[in-house]
Amino acid sequence: MLEAAAAMVNHAGLTVGLEHISYEDVIRDARVSRSTVYRRWPYKDLFFSDLLKELARATTPAAIAGEEAAGALVRRVLLDHADWLSTAELRYNLLLELMRRGSLHDFETMLGSTEWRTYLALHATFLSVADDELRADLQAALAQSERDFIRRIAASWERLSGLIGYRLRPELDATFETVASLASADLRGHVLMALANADIGTRRIRGRPFGAAQAADWSPPALAIAAIAIAFFEPDPMVTWDDERIAAVRQALESEGSARP
C-alpha cells in the first residue's frame, strides 16, 4: 500500500491541501451571513480556489513583515561601525559584518514565518492542481508576487551598496535583481533544509572567512550570502571617501531611523 501510494505521489506530485480549513469556521470568523457567502460562492470548492489565489497574491507581502526589523538592524550595524567607513579595508569588513548579521536575521525570520512556509508550499505544489485554469491563475499570481518581492530585495541591496561605496562588477553584466534572486534562492534552500534538520539553523562556524579582520561566529546562510556579495560587488572607484561623505552617510541613517514610528 505504501509503495503504491508513493508511486502515485511521485507520478502526480504532492497536492495543495486545505482540508484542515473548515468552511463553516471561516464563515463564523468572518462574521458574514451564510446567505451572502453562498451567493458569492455557491460551492465551497469555489471559495477554496479563490483562497489559494489570494494566498498566492498576498503571501509575499505578509512574509516580509520582518523587513522593517531587517532595515533597523542594517542601520544599527552601520551606525555602530561608522568609523569603519574611513578606509577601504574597514569598509570591506563592514560589508562582511552586514552580511553576517543581516543574513542570519533574514534566515531566522523566514524559518519562523508560517507565511513563508505557505509561500514555499504553494511554489512546490501548485503544478499538481488538477484544474487547468486554477493552476494557470496560481502560476500567474505566484510569478507576480515573486517579481514584487525580488524588486524590493534588489532595492535594499542597491541602497546598501551605495551607502558603503560599492557597485556591481561591470564585467558580470548583472543587475541587483540578479543578486536578489540568488540570495533569496539560497535562503529558501537553507530554510527548507532547516525545517527537517534543526542543526542547519543553529550551527555556527568560528573563523575569519573571506579575509575578515576578526574572527566571528558565522551561520551557514550568512557564509553563502556573503559569498554571493563578494562575487558580485566591488568598491566603486567613482566614490570619494572623506569626512564630509562619512558625515552624510551617518546623517542619512539617523534621519531614516528617526522618521520611523
ABEGO torsion letter per residue (X at the ends): XAAAAAAAAAAAEBBBBAAABBAAAAAAAAGBBAAAAAAABABAAAAAAAAAAAAAAAAAAAAAAAAAAAAAAAAAAAAAAAAAAABAAAAAAAAAAAAAAAAAAAAAAAAABAAAAAAAAAAAAAAABABAAAAAAAAAAAAAAAAAAAAAAAAAAAAAAAAAGBBBBAAAGBBAAAAAAAAAAAAAAAAAAAAABAAAAABBBBEBBGGBABBBBBBAAAAAAAAAAAAABBBBAABBBBAAAAAAAAAAAAAAAAABX
